[in-house]
């Protein structure tokens, strides 16, 4: 099943994959070789740490290759600009209760990062926003109760 991902998110995952394959992997292989040279592997903490790191890197490489091979890359700039919230757009919201403003980009699960204001398409906020237009009210069901957001702006560029 295709996994939606923005063009920007795809590029970031490709960069991470390249780093893991061509920088991190050779570094950990060198660290394992060096630790082996220190002798007894049973009590060699450096060796065990390097092997654990190698396992993590190989797992992440497999995960990224899987995601990228199933990715449906969507360029937000190429979307029809019909005034509705869709995958890939950036949305400015106003919390009706406390007048706080927040901006989110709706992205795929593998590129979501709340620190960068990127929320997953499968998140409750994104699900409440999809299909809405500017000035519409979106009600988000949160653990603390329903939160109402007014859609202030929709941007279609990445």
Secondary structure by P-SEA (a helix, b strand, c coil): cbbbbcaaaaaaaaaaaaaaaccaaaaaaaaaaaaaacccccccaaaaaaaaaaaaaaaaaaaaaaaaaaccccccccccccccccccbbbbbbcccccbbbbbbbbccccccccccbbbcccaaaaacccccccbbbbbbccccbbbbbbccccccc
